Amino acid sequence: MTITNPTVNSKGLLISFMCLVSIPSALPGQGEIVELEKLHVVADRNISAPFTIPHEELMGGFDTTLSLDQALRKLAAVDTFRGVDSFTAHPTTQGVRFRNAATNATSRALLLVDGVPQNDPFGGWIYWNKMPTASLQSMDLFPMGTVPAWGNYSSGGTLYFRTRSPFTPHSNLQIQGGLFDTVLTSLAHTKAVSDNMSLSLEGRLFETNGYKVVKESQQGPIDESSQSDYTYLRLQIAQLLENYWQWTLMGQIFEEDRINGTPLSPNSTESTDLSWTLSRSDTTGLDFEFVTFFQDRDFQNVFTSVNAERTSERPVLDQFSVPAQSLGAQATAYWENVNTNFLVGADFRSVEGSASERFRNLGAGFTRERNEGGEQSFLGAFVTVQAELDEFSSLESTLRVDRWRQFNGFRNQFDLETNTQTRDTIYPGRSGNEPSANIKYTRRLDHNWSFNALVFTGFRAPTLNELYRPFRVRNDITESNPLLVNESTTGGEIGLFYRDEANSLMFSGFKYLMGDMITNVFLHGDLGFDPLCGFVPGGGSCNQRQNVGDSEDQGLEMAWKWDAATGIEILFNYLLSDTEFTESTAQPLLLGKSYPLAPKHKISGQLAWRPKEELTILGQIQYRSGQFDNVLNTRPIASATLVNLGAFYELPNSNWSVRAQVDNVFDREIVTAIASSGIITQAVPLNAWISMRYEK
């Protein structure tokens, strides 16, 4: 059977990413009628095969950055909540979102590695440094609404990373060093241990002294560099069985320590992951995959209060243990019919976590302690059907139903001075059913042009972090809220695409309607004791996570790639995203305001010049404007332009290559946060590094 390639027509964001990393060989001609591709890894949960970005282009693009989140940030439509790189950013701010569709730092997008969710089970954030970078084979991007088959976790889109086949021998050694005493060493090796069994190993060590995150003119004696270091180890065993079956066992550990800009504000993470996959794929048109996984996390963090002169600090919230565990399993099956393809699946995930913390330090040590936490479970099933309407068009639709449950929620509080318990609260359990669905229409217009249309619905349940864990940034206190309800999303987009031998062009208009979005809502900035937030210091504020009624995100995404025969390539993408709170009875001051940290305009561009076969020179530019630090839009963040320069050289007749990069060439001050007290946090200043890599 033949249909117009639905991926080329329906994944505008993927085309953007293709433009970013330059993969002219990865796509069929958009005007061609091509065979419907089989779903090789059915856990993708997308019946039409997405853009597959090959390893060479993937690693070539990512190796011009220090981390995966830096690489993704070059795409205008993809961003972390705060534009700070993961080697200095606080872990809880490292959530990912597409097209600004989030009102706080919790990820609205799901990140998967070989079908296993990577979002933190307690808070939904992502440890970008916990990714198997040297083993990556490819990456796919799915914007909001394109893959409702993942339910709750993918309400804002999906990023799917695949690792290399464990049966393909591979060796990779990389040594990298740069400013701020930054050192990275990584090793990956895959080797057959028998005719049908293979072993893969990847390890990585990273350390940096970082930079001072507070604006230079505001720094005081207490400010120091944001240091971080981590250790990562991944081991994978795979075996081929008879009749096209294969199993893979994977285990990984990750440990990270950070100092967040002042001496008494550390945080650390310990992480263990296990997964087992059983799959079958052959040429008969029937594929099956079963994945089960276990995740264990423990997070520690200290928040401090710094005096106005920035000469001293005092710990005010010591989250000495934030453990979380997650257990899950999923099964999917795919088969082909004459004019119709089917994908069905079911999954289960159970999550539990808590936060133990000391608070109320008036100068003589902590006088209070509390413990809060709970459990969640999700059980879902879906079916996706793809049908050929005629030789030019196709229709694809997914229907999913989730059963969600929140239970065993609690909060205990103790007075450490009198050694008495002052609170013992059990929150009532809640449960419900949530449907999700989408429908996509794809049509080829002529040899170069194609068109698509998409409508969808979805939902997201609050994380345990939003329900139970308060936090503090400087003097701004944000309380949790165990009464939060699920977010809902409805939306659609229309895309128009063009492709010829030298150009790829995409225009995509979108509109998302969000209900009950969870937002960190400002309550007041009054000095003194508050029954919800405790003691609010001068220049600080009391905030709480709340559902804020209706809001919308609408705009336009554009991407263009021009590949000249002269060895010059130009990549350009632009995002216009207009966000607005359109109804908020509980918080009328939000009405008409934009989402926090949601730039209205974002531009990303790259010029690549290959003067000779083994040398590539890169120039990159990123621009963002029209954003506010806070939900009331009273703290505007100035527009910022970032320019990077880099070069990549492959040593002739060798497996060695050299990369060099200078980020923020003009040493611009790029603001990433403004506290209610006026303290400004900035992104990394001028940074330079060089790396050598051996790959075979």
Buried (B, 14 or more C-beta within 10 A) or exposed (E): BEBBBBBBBBBBBBBBBBBBBBBBEBBBBBBBEBEBBBBEBBBBBBBBBBBBBBBEBBBBBBBBBBBBBBBBBBBBBBBBBBBBBBBBBBBBBBBBBBBBBBBBBBBBBBBBBBBBBBBBBBBBBBBBBBBBBBBBBBBBBBBBBBBBBBBBBBBBBBBBBBBBBBBEEBBBBBBBEBBBEBBBBBBBBBEBEEEEEBBBBBBBBBBBBBBBBBBEEBBBEBBBBBBBBBBBBBBBBBBBEEEBBBBBEBBBBBBBBBBBBBEBBBBBBBBBBBBBBBBBBEEEEBBBBBBBBBBBBBBBBBBBBBEEEBEBBBBBBBBEBBBBBBBBBBBBBBBBEEEEBBBBBBBBBBBBBBBBBBBBBEEEEBBBBBBBBBBBBBBBBBBBBBBBBEEBBBBBBBBBBBBBBBBEBBBBBBBEEEEEEEEEEEBEEBEEEBEBBBBBBBBBBEEBBBBBBBBBBBBBBBBBBBBBBBBBBBBBBBBBBBEBBBBBBBBBBBBBBBBEEEEBBBBBBBBBBBBBBBBBBBBEBEEEEBEBBBBBBEBBBBBBBBBBBBBBBBBBBBBBBBBEEEBEBBBBBBBBBBBBBEEBEEBEBBBEBBBBBBBBBBBBBBBBBBEEEBEBBBBBBBBBBBBBBBBBBEBBBEBBBBBBBBBBBBEEEEEBBEBBBBBBBEEBBBBBBBBBBEBBBBBBBEBBBBBBBBBE
